[in-house]
């Protein structure tokens, strides 16, 4: 993983993140134009880390994630990267299979972080 990754530029009228009190809501990050679920998941996580760092936060501040997979058969590979990226106590998580993602991505991950975790 390249923790120096910069977050992707928004492809629509939304912010990469929005702070609300001690919470930071991070918009979904995709593994853009990557045909391999492992690489795509690393890119999503790298983008999230870059956004968090821009707000003086870290990945251990994440309390909730939502993972959108184009193919639920990719769950095991995505989960392997995810497990290497987050530490215990792991964030709460939902994983959902969807029919399509922006830019035909394989995976999209959004999260909520909390200052003071």
MOPAC internal coordinates of N, CA, C and O (Angstrom, degrees):
PM7 1SCF
backbone

  N    0.0000 0     0.00 0     0.00 0    0    0    0
  C    1.4417 1     0.00 0     0.00 0    1    0    0
  C    1.5088 1   109.50 1     0.00 0    2    1    0
  O    1.2310 1   120.36 1   -40.27 1    3    2    1
  N    1.2997 1   116.91 1   139.73 1    3    2    1
  C    1.4520 1   122.23 1   176.69 1    5    3    2
  C    1.5144 1   108.35 1  -102.29 1    6    5    3
  O    1.2310 1   120.22 1   -80.31 1    7    6    5
  N    1.3409 1   117.18 1    99.69 1    7    6    5
  C    1.4566 1   120.57 1  -177.45 1    9    7    6
  C    1.5172 1   111.66 1   -70.13 1   10    9    7
  O    1.2310 1   119.94 1   174.21 1   11   10    9
  N    1.3381 1   117.73 1    -5.79 1   11   10    9
  C    1.4555 1   120.72 1   176.95 1   13   11   10
  C    1.5257 1   111.04 1   -89.42 1   14   13   11
  O    1.2310 1   120.41 1  -177.20 1   15   14   13
  N    1.3315 1   116.83 1     2.80 1   15   14   13
  C    1.4545 1   120.00 1   179.78 1   17   15   14
  C    1.5151 1   109.38 1   -56.91 1   18   17   15
  O    1.2310 1   121.42 1   -38.26 1   19   18   17
  N    1.3126 1   114.88 1   141.74 1   19   18   17
  C    1.4561 1   117.90 1   174.42 1   21   19   18
  C    1.5101 1   107.89 1   -97.88 1   22   21   19
  O    1.2310 1   121.16 1   -29.61 1   23   22   21
  N    1.3138 1   115.39 1   150.39 1   23   22   21
  C    1.4488 1   117.90 1  -179.21 1   25   23   22
  C    1.5255 1   109.52 1   -66.39 1   26   25   23
  O    1.2310 1   121.72 1   -29.32 1   27   26   25
  N    1.2942 1   114.31 1   150.68 1   27   26   25
  C    1.4611 1   120.15 1   179.23 1   29   27   26
  C    1.5216 1   109.48 1   -68.00 1   30   29   27
  O    1.2310 1   121.05 1   -30.04 1   31   30   29
  N    1.3078 1   115.60 1   149.96 1   31   30   29
  C    1.4592 1   120.94 1   176.17 1   33   31   30
  C    1.5288 1   108.38 1   -70.16 1   34   33   31
  O    1.2310 1   119.92 1   -42.31 1   35   34   33
  N    1.3244 1   117.76 1   137.69 1   35   34   33
  C    1.4702 1   119.67 1   177.54 1   37   35   34
  C    1.5237 1   111.10 1   -57.01 1   38   37   35
  O    1.2310 1   120.82 1   -37.31 1   39   38   37
  N    1.3212 1   116.03 1   142.69 1   39   38   37
  C    1.4626 1   120.57 1   179.75 1   41   39   38
  C    1.5259 1   110.32 1  -104.26 1   42   41   39
  O    1.2310 1   120.85 1  -166.78 1   43   42   41
  N    1.3114 1   115.98 1    13.22 1   43   42   41
  C    1.4574 1   120.68 1   179.81 1   45   43   42
  C    1.5163 1   110.22 1  -158.34 1   46   45   43
  O    1.2310 1   120.48 1     7.69 1   47   46   45
  N    1.3194 1   116.69 1  -172.31 1   47   46   45
  C    1.4596 1   121.00 1  -178.32 1   49   47   46
  C    1.5322 1   112.47 1   -83.05 1   50   49   47
  O    1.2310 1   121.32 1  -108.06 1   51   50   49
  N    1.3216 1   115.08 1    71.94 1   51   50   49
  C    1.4634 1   120.66 1   177.44 1   53   51   50
  C    1.5137 1   109.27 1  -149.15 1   54   53   51
  O    1.2310 1   121.09 1   -16.93 1   55   54   53
  N    1.3247 1   115.52 1   163.07 1   55   54   53
  C    1.4626 1   122.02 1   178.97 1   57   55   54
  C    1.5207 1   109.47 1   -96.05 1   58   57   55
  O    1.2310 1   119.90 1   -33.60 1   59   58   57
  N    1.3431 1   117.79 1   146.40 1   59   58   57
  C    1.4677 1   119.84 1   176.16 1   61   59   58
  C    1.5292 1   111.82 1   -60.53 1   62   61   59
  O    1.2310 1   120.91 1   148.27 1   63   62   61
  N    1.3480 1   115.86 1   -31.73 1   63   62   61
  C    1.4542 1   119.91 1   176.75 1   65   63   62
  C    1.5201 1   109.03 1  -157.16 1   66   65   63
  O    1.2310 1   121.56 1   -23.64 1   67   66   65
  N    1.3292 1   114.63 1   156.36 1   67   66   65
  C    1.4536 1   121.26 1   177.50 1   69   67   66
  C    1.5253 1   107.41 1  -138.33 1   70   69   67
  O    1.2310 1   120.92 1   -51.36 1   71   70   69
  N    1.3275 1   115.84 1   128.64 1   71   70   69
  C    1.4611 1   121.00 1   176.37 1   73   71   70
  C    1.5260 1   108.68 1   -89.88 1   74   73   71
  O    1.2310 1   121.18 1   -40.46 1   75   74   73
  N    1.3219 1   115.35 1   139.54 1   75   74   73
  C    1.4600 1   122.91 1   174.41 1   77   75   74
  C    1.5185 1   106.27 1  -137.63 1   78   77   75
  O    1.2310 1   120.48 1   -81.10 1   79   78   77
  N    1.3164 1   116.68 1    98.90 1   79   78   77
  C    1.4586 1   120.30 1  -174.20 1   81   79   78
  C    1.5166 1   109.14 1    63.47 1   82   81   79
  O    1.2310 1   120.41 1    51.35 1   83   82   81
  N    1.3163 1   116.83 1  -128.65 1   83   82   81
  C    1.4584 1   121.88 1   179.99 1   85   83   82
  C    1.5240 1   113.37 1   -86.90 1   86   85   83
  O    1.2310 1   120.30 1  -177.91 1   87   86   85
  N    1.3253 1   117.02 1     2.09 1   87   86   85
  C    1.4607 1   121.45 1  -179.83 1   89   87   86
  C    1.5251 1   110.61 1   -99.77 1   90   89   87
  O    1.2310 1   121.23 1   -35.05 1   91   90   89
  N    1.3265 1   115.25 1   144.95 1   91   90   89
  C    1.4543 1   122.14 1   173.22 1   93   91   90
  C    1.5233 1   107.33 1  -123.49 1   94   93   91
  O    1.2310 1   120.95 1   -58.93 1   95   94   93
  N    1.3263 1   115.79 1   121.07 1   95   94   93
  C    1.4561 1   122.11 1   179.06 1   97   95   94
  C    1.5203 1   107.91 1   -99.70 1   98   97   95
  O    1.2310 1   120.50 1   -63.76 1   99   98   97
  N    1.3328 1   116.65 1   116.24 1   99   98   97
  C    1.4576 1   122.51 1  -177.45 1  101   99   98
  C    1.5227 1   108.87 1  -101.62 1  102  101   99
  O    1.2310 1   121.36 1   -57.31 1  103  102  101
  N    1.3325 1   115.01 1   122.69 1  103  102  101
  C    1.4674 1   120.63 1   178.95 1  105  103  102
  C    1.5240 1   110.42 1   -61.80 1  106  105  103
  O    1.2310 1   121.09 1   -21.88 1  107  106  105
  N    1.3197 1   115.52 1   158.12 1  107  106  105
  C    1.4538 1   120.74 1   179.83 1  109  107  106
  C    1.5202 1   112.21 1   -57.09 1  110  109  107
  O    1.2310 1   121.25 1   -45.94 1  111  110  109
  N    1.3209 1   115.21 1   134.06 1  111  110  109
  C    1.4634 1   123.46 1   178.38 1  113  111  110
  C    1.5211 1   107.58 1  -111.73 1  114  113  111
  O    1.2310 1   120.80 1   -47.05 1  115  114  113
  N    1.3265 1   116.08 1   132.95 1  115  114  113
  C    1.4630 1   119.85 1  -178.00 1  117  115  114
  C    1.5232 1   110.97 1  -109.22 1  118  117  115
  O    1.2310 1   121.63 1   -23.31 1  119  118  117
  N    1.3159 1   114.49 1   156.69 1  119  118  117
  C    1.4546 1   121.70 1   170.53 1  121  119  118
  C    1.5145 1   106.71 1   -89.42 1  122  121  119
  O    1.2310 1   121.24 1   -93.20 1  123  122  121
  N    1.3050 1   115.23 1    86.80 1  123  122  121
  C    1.4571 1   122.50 1  -168.91 1  125  123  122
  C    1.5315 1   112.77 1   -70.78 1  126  125  123
  O    1.2310 1   121.14 1   -52.83 1  127  126  125
  N    1.3050 1   115.43 1   127.17 1  127  126  125
  C    1.4724 1   123.08 1   172.73 1  129  127  126
  C    1.5250 1   113.26 1    57.28 1  130  129  127
  O    1.2310 1   120.35 1  -149.69 1  131  130  129
  N    1.3111 1   116.93 1    30.31 1  131  130  129
  C    1.4640 1   120.20 1   177.56 1  133  131  130
  C    1.5250 1   108.53 1  -112.24 1  134  133  131
  O    1.2310 1   119.90 1   -56.63 1  135  134  133
  N    1.3340 1   117.80 1   123.37 1  135  134  133
  C    1.4588 1   120.80 1  -176.37 1  137  135  134
  C    1.5281 1   114.36 1   -82.07 1  138  137  135
  O    1.2310 1   120.33 1   175.02 1  139  138  137
  N    1.3279 1   116.97 1    -4.98 1  139  138  137
  C    1.4693 1   121.33 1  -177.50 1  141  139  138
  C    1.5269 1   109.08 1  -110.81 1  142  141  139
  O    1.2310 1   120.26 1   -53.77 1  143  142  141
  N    1.3289 1   117.11 1   126.23 1  143  142  141
  C    1.4670 1   121.48 1  -176.00 1  145  143  142
  C    1.5303 1   112.18 1   -61.75 1  146  145  143
  O    1.2310 1   120.24 1   145.06 1  147  146  145
  N    1.3294 1   117.14 1   -34.94 1  147  146  145
  C    1.4667 1   119.96 1   178.98 1  149  147  146
  C    1.5237 1   110.63 1   -64.40 1  150  149  147
  O    1.2310 1   120.20 1   129.79 1  151  150  149
  N    1.3287 1   117.21 1   -50.21 1  151  150  149
  C    1.4684 1   120.93 1   178.42 1  153  151  150
  C    1.5213 1   111.16 1   -62.79 1  154  153  151
  O    1.2310 1   120.37 1   139.71 1  155  154  153
  N    1.3198 1   116.89 1   -40.29 1  155  154  153
  C    1.4610 1   120.83 1  -179.36 1  157  155  154
  C    1.5312 1   110.63 1   -64.35 1  158  157  155
  O    1.2310 1   120.31 1   139.94 1  159  158  157
  N    1.3220 1   117.01 1   -40.06 1  159  158  157
  C    1.4679 1   120.49 1   178.94 1  161  159  158
  C    1.5239 1   110.67 1   -66.93 1  162  161  159
  O    1.2310 1   120.12 1   138.73 1  163  162  161
  N    1.3361 1   117.38 1   -41.27 1  163  162  161
  C    1.4746 1   119.88 1   176.45 1  165  163  162
  C    1.5227 1   110.08 1   -59.34 1  166  165  163
  O    1.2310 1   120.33 1   139.08 1  167  166  165
  N    1.3380 1   116.98 1   -40.92 1  167  166  165
  C    1.4564 1   119.63 1  -179.82 1  169  167  166
  C    1.5343 1   110.64 1   -64.57 1  170  169  167
  O    1.2310 1   119.94 1   137.03 1  171  170  169
  N    1.3229 1   117.72 1   -42.97 1  171  170  169
  C    1.4701 1   120.83 1   177.19 1  173  171  170
  C    1.5259 1   110.64 1   -57.20 1  174  173  171
  O    1.2310 1   120.66 1   131.22 1  175  174  173
  N    1.3225 1   116.35 1   -48.78 1  175  174  173
  C    1.4640 1   121.42 1  -178.73 1  177  175  174
  C    1.5295 1   110.25 1   -64.12 1  178  177  175
  O    1.2310 1   120.10 1   137.79 1  179  178  177
  N    1.3276 1   117.41 1   -42.21 1  179  178  177
  C    1.4638 1   120.89 1   177.97 1  181  179  178
  C    1.5198 1   111.89 1   -60.33 1  182  181  179
  O    1.2310 1   120.60 1   138.60 1  183  182  181
  N    1.3268 1   116.45 1   -41.40 1  183  182  181
  C    1.4590 1   120.24 1   177.05 1  185  183  182
  C    1.5256 1   111.38 1   -64.03 1  186  185  183
  O    1.2310 1   120.52 1   137.87 1  187  186  185
  N    1.3191 1   116.61 1   -42.13 1  187  186  185
  C    1.4669 1   120.75 1   178.26 1  189  187  186
  C    1.5232 1   110.37 1   -61.93 1  190  189  187
  O    1.2310 1   120.40 1   134.98 1  191  190  189
  N    1.3265 1   116.84 1   -45.02 1  191  190  189
  C    1.4721 1   120.54 1   178.96 1  193  191  190
  C    1.5241 1   110.54 1   -59.76 1  194  193  191
  O    1.2310 1   120.00 1   137.10 1  195  194  193
  N    1.3289 1   117.60 1   -42.90 1  195  194  193
  C    1.4641 1   121.02 1   179.73 1  197  195  194
  C    1.5311 1   111.00 1   -62.08 1  198  197  195
  O    1.2310 1   120.23 1   137.81 1  199  198  197
  N    1.3129 1   117.16 1   -42.19 1  199  198  197
  C    1.4664 1   120.70 1   178.41 1  201  199  198
  C    1.5176 1   110.21 1   -65.09 1  202  201  199
  O    1.2310 1   120.38 1   133.91 1  203  202  201
  N    1.3258 1   116.87 1   -46.09 1  203  202  201
  C    1.4688 1   120.37 1   179.15 1  205  203  202
  C    1.5238 1   110.97 1   -59.03 1  206  205  203
  O    1.2310 1   120.72 1   133.53 1  207  206  205
  N    1.3301 1   116.23 1   -46.47 1  207  206  205
  C    1.4681 1   120.19 1  -179.31 1  209  207  206
  C    1.5261 1   111.29 1   -62.51 1  210  209  207
  O    1.2310 1   120.03 1   146.20 1  211  210  209
  N    1.3301 1   117.54 1   -33.80 1  211  210  209
  C    1.4660 1   120.27 1   178.45 1  213  211  210
  C    1.5253 1   111.43 1   -66.06 1  214  213  211
  O    1.2310 1   120.71 1   162.42 1  215  214  213
  N    1.3246 1   116.24 1   -17.58 1  215  214  213
  C    1.4585 1   122.16 1   179.34 1  217  215  214
  C    1.5373 1   111.56 1  -109.71 1  218  217  215
  O    1.2310 1   121.12 1  -162.45 1  219  218  217
  N    1.3379 1   115.47 1    17.55 1  219  218  217
  C    1.4738 1   122.07 1  -178.70 1  221  219  218
  C    1.5230 1   112.30 1    57.56 1  222  221  219
  O    1.2310 1   121.19 1  -138.73 1  223  222  221
  N    1.3149 1   115.33 1    41.27 1  223  222  221
  C    1.4628 1   121.83 1   176.89 1  225  223  222
  C    1.5240 1   108.21 1  -126.76 1  226  225  223
  O    1.2310 1   120.98 1    -9.13 1  227  226  225
  N    1.3289 1   115.73 1   170.87 1  227  226  225
  C    1.4613 1   120.35 1   179.50 1  229  227  226
  C    1.5217 1   109.64 1  -135.14 1  230  229  227
  O    1.2310 1   121.26 1    -9.82 1  231  230  229
  N    1.3006 1   115.20 1   170.18 1  231  230  229
  C    1.4648 1   120.00 1  -174.78 1  233  231  230
  C    1.5347 1   112.11 1   -63.06 1  234  233  231
  O    1.2310 1   120.10 1   153.08 1  235  234  233
  N    1.3159 1   117.41 1   -26.92 1  235  234  233
  C    1.4668 1   119.52 1   177.82 1  237  235  234
  C    1.5330 1   112.00 1   -71.08 1  238  237  235
  O    1.2310 1   119.77 1   170.54 1  239  238  237
  N    1.3398 1   118.04 1    -9.46 1  239  238  237
  C    1.4672 1   121.98 1   175.55 1  241  239  238
  C    1.5282 1   112.19 1   -83.29 1  242  241  239
  O    1.2310 1   120.20 1   171.34 1  243  242  241
  N    1.3342 1   117.23 1    -8.66 1  243  242  241
  C    1.4700 1   121.10 1  -178.52 1  245  243  242
  C    1.5275 1   109.04 1   -73.22 1  246  245  243
  O    1.2310 1   121.25 1   -51.89 1  247  246  245
  N    1.3474 1   115.21 1   128.11 1  247  246  245
  C    1.4629 1   120.72 1  -179.20 1  249  247  246
  C    1.5295 1   113.07 1  -110.32 1  250  249  247
  O    1.2310 1   120.10 1   162.02 1  251  250  249
  N    1.3603 1   117.42 1   -17.98 1  251  250  249
  C    1.4602 1   120.72 1  -178.40 1  253  251  250
  C    1.5181 1   109.27 1  -151.11 1  254  253  251
  O    1.2310 1   120.45 1   -43.48 1  255  254  253
  N    1.3115 1   116.74 1   136.52 1  255  254  253
  C    1.4605 1   121.33 1   173.42 1  257  255  254
  C    1.5228 1   109.41 1  -129.64 1  258  257  255
  O    1.2310 1   121.88 1   -25.02 1  259  258  257
  N    1.3128 1   114.00 1   154.98 1  259  258  257
  C    1.4617 1   121.03 1   169.20 1  261  259  258
  C    1.5205 1   106.09 1  -128.96 1  262  261  259
  O    1.2310 1   121.14 1   -52.78 1  263  262  261
  N    1.3255 1   115.42 1   127.22 1  263  262  261
  C    1.4590 1   121.96 1  -179.42 1  265  263  262
  C    1.5237 1   107.57 1  -112.40 1  266  265  263
  O    1.2310 1   121.26 1   -53.27 1  267  266  265
  N    1.3203 1   115.20 1   126.73 1  267  266  265
  C    1.4564 1   121.86 1   176.51 1  269  267  266
  C    1.5251 1   107.35 1  -109.18 1  270  269  267
  O    1.2310 1   120.33 1   -58.41 1  271  270  269
  N    1.3244 1   116.97 1   121.59 1  271  270  269
  C    1.4622 1   122.65 1   179.41 1  273  271  270
  C    1.5184 1   109.95 1  -114.45 1  274  273  271
  O    1.2310 1   120.80 1   -44.43 1  275  274  273
  N    1.3196 1   116.08 1   135.57 1  275  274  273
  C    1.4613 1   119.69 1   175.12 1  277  275  274
  C    1.5250 1   110.51 1   -70.30 1  278  277  275
  O    1.2310 1   120.46 1   153.27 1  279  278  277
  N    1.3226 1   116.73 1   -26.73 1  279  278  277
  C    1.4594 1   120.98 1  -179.51 1  281  279  278
  C    1.5300 1   107.97 1  -140.66 1  282  281  279
  O    1.2310 1   120.65 1   -65.32 1  283  282  281
  N    1.3154 1   116.36 1   114.68 1  283  282  281
  C    1.4613 1   120.12 1  -178.22 1  285  283  282
  C    1.5283 1   112.35 1   -63.56 1  286  285  283
  O    1.2310 1   119.92 1   164.06 1  287  286  285
  N    1.3391 1   117.76 1   -15.94 1  287  286  285
  C    1.4621 1   120.60 1   174.25 1  289  287  286
  C    1.5265 1   111.44 1   -65.94 1  290  289  287
  O    1.2310 1   119.94 1   164.39 1  291  290  289
  N    1.3370 1   117.72 1   -15.61 1  291  290  289
  C    1.4640 1   122.26 1   177.06 1  293  291  290
  C    1.5319 1   112.38 1   -84.98 1  294  293  291
  O    1.2310 1   120.44 1  -178.06 1  295  294  293
  N    1.3332 1   116.77 1     1.94 1  295  294  293
  C    1.4627 1   120.49 1  -174.81 1  297  295  294
  C    1.5294 1   112.59 1   -55.97 1  298  297  295
  O    1.2310 1   120.25 1   132.13 1  299  298  297
  N    1.3175 1   117.13 1   -47.87 1  299  298  297
  C    1.4746 1   120.53 1  -175.58 1  301  299  298
  C    1.5325 1   111.48 1   -60.36 1  302  301  299
  O    1.2310 1   120.06 1   134.66 1  303  302  301
  N    1.3176 1   117.48 1   -45.34 1  303  302  301
  C    1.4704 1   120.98 1  -179.87 1  305  303  302
  C    1.5286 1   110.80 1   -66.81 1  306  305  303
  O    1.2310 1   120.35 1   136.68 1  307  306  305
  N    1.3423 1   116.93 1   -43.32 1  307  306  305
  C    1.4673 1   120.46 1   176.81 1  309  307  306
  C    1.5214 1   109.83 1   -61.36 1  310  309  307
  O    1.2310 1   120.45 1   135.29 1  311  310  309
  N    1.3109 1   116.75 1   -44.71 1  311  310  309
  C    1.4588 1   121.98 1  -176.68 1  313  311  310
  C    1.5283 1   111.56 1   -63.71 1  314  313  311
  O    1.2310 1   119.94 1   147.27 1  315  314  313
  N    1.3183 1   117.73 1   -32.73 1  315  314  313
  C    1.4617 1   121.31 1   177.52 1  317  315  314
  C    1.5277 1   110.72 1   -63.38 1  318  317  315
  O    1.2310 1   120.33 1   134.07 1  319  318  317
  N    1.3239 1   116.98 1   -45.93 1  319  318  317
  C    1.4652 1   121.12 1   177.37 1  321  319  318
  C    1.5226 1   109.83 1   -65.07 1  322  321  319
  O    1.2310 1   120.52 1   135.47 1  323  322  321
  N    1.3038 1   116.61 1   -44.53 1  323  322  321
  C    1.4642 1   122.83 1  -179.74 1  325  323  322
  C    1.5317 1   110.33 1   -56.89 1  326  325  323
  O    1.2310 1   120.65 1   134.44 1  327  326  325
  N    1.3220 1   116.36 1   -45.56 1  327  326  325
  C    1.4719 1   121.28 1  -178.86 1  329  327  326
  C    1.5278 1   111.89 1   -64.13 1  330  329  327
  O    1.2310 1   120.07 1   150.58 1  331  330  329
  N    1.3313 1   117.48 1   -29.42 1  331  330  329
  C    1.4663 1   121.21 1   177.99 1  333  331  330
  C    1.5292 1   111.73 1   -80.02 1  334  333  331
  O    1.2310 1   120.33 1   163.68 1  335  334  333
  N    1.3207 1   116.97 1   -16.32 1  335  334  333
  C    1.4585 1   121.94 1  -174.01 1  337  335  334
  C    1.5202 1   113.68 1   -95.91 1  338  337  335
  O    1.2310 1   120.30 1   147.10 1  339  338  337
  N    1.3104 1   117.03 1   -32.90 1  339  338  337
  C    1.4627 1   121.70 1  -177.64 1  341  339  338
  C    1.5245 1   109.76 1  -109.10 1  342  341  339
  O    1.2310 1   121.06 1   -26.75 1  343  342  341
  N    1.3238 1   115.59 1   153.25 1  343  342  341
  C    1.4641 1   121.04 1   179.07 1  345  343  342
  C    1.5200 1   109.11 1  -117.02 1  346  345  343
  O    1.2310 1   121.24 1   -17.52 1  347  346  345
  N    1.3259 1   115.24 1   162.48 1  347  346  345
  C    1.4634 1   120.41 1   177.71 1  349  347  346
  C    1.5160 1   110.28 1   -72.05 1  350  349  347
  O    1.2310 1   119.20 1   -36.68 1  351  350  349
  N    1.3066 1   119.14 1   143.32 1  351  350  349
  C    1.4618 1   125.03 1    -2.37 1  353  351  350
  C    1.5246 1   109.92 1   -73.72 1  354  353  351
  O    1.2310 1   121.07 1   -51.64 1  355  354  353
  N    1.3157 1   115.56 1   128.36 1  355  354  353
  C    1.4544 1   120.87 1  -178.27 1  357  355  354
  C    1.5243 1   110.38 1   -64.96 1  358  357  355
  O    1.2310 1   120.70 1   -28.24 1  359  358  357
  N    1.3320 1   116.26 1   151.76 1  359  358  357
  C    1.4699 1   118.66 1   175.50 1  361  359  358
  C    1.5321 1   110.34 1   -65.66 1  362  361  359
  O    1.2310 1   121.07 1   -24.45 1  363  362  361
  N    1.3164 1   115.56 1   155.55 1  363  362  361
  C    1.4641 1   119.65 1   168.98 1  365  363  362
  C    1.5317 1   106.02 1   -62.99 1  366  365  363
  O    1.2310 1   120.36 1   -30.40 1  367  366  365
  N    1.3375 1   116.91 1   149.60 1  367  366  365
  C    1.4687 1   118.73 1  -175.67 1  369  367  366
  C    1.5131 1   111.23 1  -149.05 1  370  369  367
  O    1.2310 1   121.60 1   -36.01 1  371  370  369
  N    1.3117 1   114.55 1   143.99 1  371  370  369
  C    1.4654 1   123.05 1   167.40 1  373  371  370
  C    1.5181 1   106.65 1  -119.90 1  374  373  371
  O    1.2310 1   120.56 1   -37.19 1  375  374  373
  N    1.3325 1   116.53 1   142.81 1  375  374  373
  C    1.4619 1   121.31 1   175.40 1  377  375  374
  C    1.5215 1   107.26 1  -127.79 1  378  377  375
  O    1.2310 1   121.08 1   -51.81 1  379  378  377
  N    1.3170 1   115.53 1   128.19 1  379  378  377
  C    1.4538 1   121.32 1  -172.85 1  381  379  378
  C    1.5259 1   109.69 1  -130.78 1  382  381  379
  O    1.2310 1   120.37 1   -45.06 1  383  382  381
  N    1.3375 1   116.89 1   134.94 1  383  382  381
  C    1.4648 1   120.14 1   172.22 1  385  383  382
  C    1.5262 1   107.81 1   -86.62 1  386  385  383
  O    1.2310 1   121.43 1   -46.78 1  387  386  385
  N    1.3332 1   114.86 1   133.22 1  387  386  385
  C    1.4625 1   120.94 1   179.30 1  389  387  386
  C    1.5223 1   109.09 1  -125.18 1  390  389  387
  O    1.2310 1   120.83 1   -20.93 1  391  390  389
  N    1.3279 1   116.02 1   159.07 1  391  390  389
  C    1.4666 1   118.44 1  -177.30 1  393  391  390
  C    1.5180 1   112.73 1   -78.69 1  394  393  391
  O    1.2310 1   120.38 1   154.02 1  395  394  393
  N    1.3464 1   116.88 1   -25.98 1  395  394  393
  C    1.4509 1   118.82 1  -179.16 1  397  395  394
  C    1.5166 1   109.73 1  -160.63 1  398  397  395
  O    1.2310 1   121.03 1   -29.75 1  399  398  397
  N    1.3426 1   115.64 1   150.25 1  399  398  397
  C    1.4576 1   122.63 1   177.05 1  401  399  398
  C    1.5243 1   109.12 1  -126.45 1  402  401  399
  O    1.2310 1   120.03 1   -20.38 1  403  402  401
  N    1.3479 1   117.54 1   159.62 1  403  402  401
  C    1.4620 1   119.68 1   177.88 1  405  403  402
  C    1.5287 1   111.60 1   -53.57 1  406  405  403
  O    1.2310 1   121.14 1   -36.09 1  407  406  405
  N    1.3160 1   115.42 1   143.91 1  407  406  405
  C    1.4705 1   123.10 1   179.73 1  409  407  406
  C    1.5235 1   112.51 1    56.01 1  410  409  407
  O    1.2310 1   121.04 1  -156.09 1  411  410  409
  N    1.3361 1   115.61 1    23.91 1  411  410  409
  C    1.4602 1   122.68 1   178.19 1  413  411  410
  C    1.5289 1   112.85 1    58.95 1  414  413  411
  O    1.2310 1   120.77 1  -149.90 1  415  414  413
  N    1.3345 1   116.13 1    30.10 1  415  414  413
  C    1.4654 1   121.90 1  -179.28 1  417  415  414
  C    1.5295 1   110.86 1   -64.53 1  418  417  415
  O    1.2310 1   121.33 1   -23.85 1  419  418  417
  N    1.3257 1   115.06 1   156.15 1  419  418  417
  C    1.4652 1   121.39 1   177.46 1  421  419  418
  C    1.5176 1   111.88 1   -85.12 1  422  421  419
  O    1.2310 1   120.28 1   153.17 1  423  422  421
  N    1.3405 1   117.07 1   -26.83 1  423  422  421
  C    1.4609 1   121.38 1  -174.42 1  425  423  422
  C    1.5257 1   109.54 1  -149.32 1  426  425  423
  O    1.2310 1   121.29 1   -32.60 1  427  426  425
  N    1.3141 1   115.13 1   147.40 1  427  426  425
  C    1.4614 1   122.53 1   172.75 1  429  427  426
  C    1.5185 1   107.08 1  -138.64 1  430  429  427
  O    1.2310 1   120.44 1   -43.92 1  431  430  429
  N    1.3268 1   116.77 1   136.08 1  431  430  429
  C    1.4594 1   121.28 1   179.63 1  433  431  430
  C    1.5293 1   108.53 1  -128.52 1  434  433  431
  O    1.2310 1   120.68 1   -50.75 1  435  434  433
  N    1.3245 1   116.31 1   129.25 1  435  434  433
  C    1.4559 1   122.53 1   172.70 1  437  435  434
  C    1.5248 1   107.55 1  -118.46 1  438  437  435
  O    1.2310 1   120.68 1   -20.43 1  439  438  437
  N    1.3291 1   116.31 1   159.57 1  439  438  437
  C    1.4619 1   117.66 1  -179.03 1  441  439  438
  C    1.5188 1   112.05 1  -152.92 1  442  441  439
  O    1.2310 1   122.00 1   -14.14 1  443  442  441
  N    1.3280 1   113.77 1   165.86 1  443  442  441
  C    1.4513 1   123.46 1   172.98 1  445  443  442
  C    1.5216 1   106.14 1  -123.77 1  446  445  443
  O    1.2310 1   120.82 1   -50.86 1  447  446  445
  N    1.3220 1   116.03 1   129.14 1  447  446  445
  C    1.4763 1   121.36 1   177.33 1  449  447  446
  C    1.5308 1   108.34 1  -115.59 1  450  449  447
  O    1.2310 1   121.38 1   -24.26 1  451  450  449
  N    1.3234 1   114.96 1   155.74 1  451  450  449
  C    1.4633 1   121.39 1  -178.08 1  453  451  450
  C    1.5184 1   109.13 1  -131.82 1  454  453  451
  O    1.2310 1   120.56 1   -52.56 1  455  454  453
  N    1.3179 1   116.54 1   127.44 1  455  454  453
  C    1.4708 1   120.29 1   176.66 1  457  455  454
  C    1.5187 1   108.02 1   -72.83 1  458  457  455
  O    1.2310 1   120.98 1   -47.96 1  459  458  457
  N    1.3163 1   115.73 1   132.04 1  459  458  457
  C    1.4562 1   119.35 1   177.70 1  461  459  458
  C    1.5115 1   114.79 1   101.42 1  462  461  459
  O    1.2310 1   120.00 1  -174.67 1  463  462  461
  N    1.3278 1   117.60 1     5.33 1  463  462  461
  C    1.4760 1   120.19 1   176.66 1  465  463  462
  C    1.5037 1   108.68 1   -68.53 1  466  465  463
  O    1.2310 1   120.10 1   180.00 1  467  466  465

